[in-house]
Amino acid sequence: MPSCDGIREEFIRCMLRSECVFIKRHSVAECVTNKELESLVPSHCHLLRQSLFDCKRGLIDMRRRMRGVPNAGIKISQGQDDSSKWDS
């Protein structure tokens, strides 16, 4: 069964390095829930939070559990372009 541990750990690391927690010394919970402190959290952390939410939601969604996570097994190679095979 897939888990969201990797995204969760990355989100925690991101939040601990954010200005809100590291410099201003607020708790992670305060930085996540307080709208005034939201500007001190980088956008990367907000994206990780959304990804974590989607991952956890996917674990309990029976339709997604049966179909699997889209593009989970597909590796996209960096630097290779398949468009050249259509040029002939």
Number of C-alpha atoms within 10 A of each C-alpha: 4 10 11 15 11 9 16 18 13 15 21 15 12 18 25 19 15 19 17 22 20 13 11 11 12 14 13 15 10 14 21 17 10 10 9 10 16 15 12 14 19 15 11 12 20 16 12 19 20 13 16 20 14 12 19 14 12 18 17 10 11 11 10 13 13 8 8 14 13 8 8 7 8 7 7 8 7 6 6 8 8 7 7 8 7 6 5 4
